[in-house]
Each structure stands twice: as C-alpha cells, then as structure tokens.
Amino acid sequence: MERLVWAGAQDGRAHLRDVLPVSIVADTCAFRPAVMAALAQEGRAWRVVFENGSLEATTAAVRADLAVTAWLAGTVPSDLQILPPGAGLPELPLFAINLHVPGHVPSPAVQGFIAHVRDGMTRAWTRAD
C-alpha cells in the first residue's frame, strides 16, 4: 500500500487557484475516481486542464505549474513537489498495486515481462527523492 499524493511544480502556485487545475493521465486512470471524490467531499472547485494518456505530458504540464496531479508518493518525479497536508488539498487514500500472475508456470516471455514490471515498480518505490 502506498499513499496517493498531490504533486505540483517546485514552488508552484497552481494548487492555490480558486478553481483547482488538475491534470490526469487519462480518463481511465485508476486514481481518477478517488481524486474526484476527495475534491467533491471537500467542496473544492476543480477542472481538468490536461488529460492525454502520457505520463511525460502530464509531468510537463505540472512542471510548468499549469496544474497539479495525483500520483503514488514513491513515483513522484524528484523535480516535482509533493504538496503537504497544509496546502489546502484534500487527503487522498492509500492504493495497492497488484500484479496477478497465472497459477501455472508462465512462459519465459511472460516471466520476463513479470520481472520487468516488478523491477520497474521496485525502482520507482526505492528511488531517493
């Protein structure tokens, strides 16, 4: 389990706008319902300003202080800022990422893919920020 957090530009001001500009990677993002529910529960006005399916493009929009986004704490790029609880944004929930593998011994290609995904997630979570 890892905390979903708000991320913004270093010393950014996007989170201070009356209508919170939000960038979400895609409308199918697993975090979207939790983010929208937290904002609604808080009564915070918001609008999606950027949504295109690309992590790199979302990062660029946030880096340029055009929006804030929500990511797992361990995956926030080091050049972005995790916005603290006092930033005026609602707390976001914990999330678990699960990799389900078949009960039988998978093919070598599938084993390689599983190792690649696990390695990538491990590096993201153990990266020093």
C-alpha positions in Angstrom: 0.0 0.0 0.0 1.2 3.5 -0.8 -0.3 6.9 -0.3 -1.8 8.7 -3.2 -0.4 12.3 -3.0 -0.9 15.6 -4.7 2.1 16.7 -6.8 2.8 20.2 -8.1 5.6 22.3 -9.5 8.5 23.1 -7.2 7.4 26.4 -5.5 4.3 26.3 -7.8 1.1 28.1 -7.3 -1.4 26.0 -9.3 -2.8 24.5 -6.1 -3.7 28.0 -4.8 -6.1 28.8 -7.7 -9.8 29.2 -6.8 -10.6 26.6 -9.4 -8.0 23.8 -9.0 -6.4 22.9 -12.3 -5.9 19.1 -12.4 -4.0 17.1 -14.9 -4.8 13.3 -15.0 -3.0 11.0 -17.4 -6.2 9.5 -18.8 -10.0 9.4 -18.1 -9.4 5.6 -17.4 -6.8 6.3 -14.7 -7.4 4.2 -11.5 -6.8 7.3 -9.4 -9.4 9.5 -11.1 -12.4 8.3 -9.0 -10.6 8.8 -5.7 -9.3 12.2 -6.7 -12.7 13.4 -7.9 -14.4 12.0 -4.8 -11.9 13.7 -2.5 -12.4 17.1 -4.2 -16.2 16.7 -4.2 -16.2 15.8 -0.5 -14.1 18.8 0.3 -16.3 21.0 -1.9 -13.3 22.2 -3.8 -13.9 23.6 -7.3 -11.7 22.0 -9.9 -11.4 21.4 -13.6 -9.3 19.0 -15.7 -7.0 21.1 -17.8 -5.0 18.4 -19.3 -5.6 14.7 -20.0 -3.9 12.8 -22.8 -2.7 9.4 -21.7 1.0 10.3 -21.4 2.9 10.4 -18.1 5.6 12.6 -19.8 3.0 15.2 -21.0 1.3 15.2 -17.6 4.6 15.7 -15.9 5.4 18.6 -18.2 2.0 20.3 -17.5 2.6 20.0 -13.8 6.3 21.1 -14.1 5.1 24.2 -15.9 2.7 24.9 -13.0 -0.3 24.7 -15.2 -1.9 22.0 -13.0 -1.5 19.6 -10.1 -1.8 15.9 -10.3 -2.1 12.8 -8.1 0.4 10.1 -8.0 1.6 7.4 -5.7 4.1 9.0 -3.3 7.0 6.8 -4.5 6.5 7.7 -8.2 6.5 11.5 -8.0 9.5 12.7 -10.1 12.2 14.4 -7.9 11.8 17.7 -9.8 8.2 18.0 -8.6 6.9 18.7 -5.1 4.7 16.5 -3.1 2.2 19.1 -1.7 2.0 18.9 2.1 -1.3 18.4 4.0 -1.5 22.2 4.7 -1.6 23.0 1.0 -5.4 23.2 1.0 -6.0 20.0 -0.9 -8.0 17.0 0.4 -6.2 13.9 1.7 -6.0 11.1 -0.8 -6.4 7.4 0.0 -3.9 4.6 0.1 -3.6 2.4 -3.0 -2.3 -1.0 -3.6 -0.8 -2.1 -6.9 -1.1 -5.8 -7.6 0.4 -7.9 -10.3 -1.7 -11.0 -10.8 0.1 -13.9 -12.5 -1.3 -17.2 -13.7 -1.4 -20.2 -11.3 0.6 -22.3 -13.7 4.2 -21.7 -14.7 4.1 -18.9 -17.3 6.1 -19.0 -20.5 9.6 -17.5 -20.5 8.3 -14.3 -22.2 5.7 -13.8 -19.5 8.2 -14.5 -16.8 10.5 -11.8 -18.4 7.6 -9.4 -18.5 6.7 -10.0 -14.9 10.4 -9.4 -13.9 10.4 -6.2 -15.9 7.3 -4.8 -14.3 8.4 -5.8 -10.8 11.9 -4.3 -11.3 10.4 -1.0 -12.7 8.0 -0.7 -9.7 10.7 -1.5 -7.2 13.0 1.1 -8.7 10.2 3.7 -8.6 9.4 2.9 -4.9 13.0 2.8 -3.7 14.2 5.9 -5.6 15.5 8.6 -3.3 13.6 11.9 -3.6 
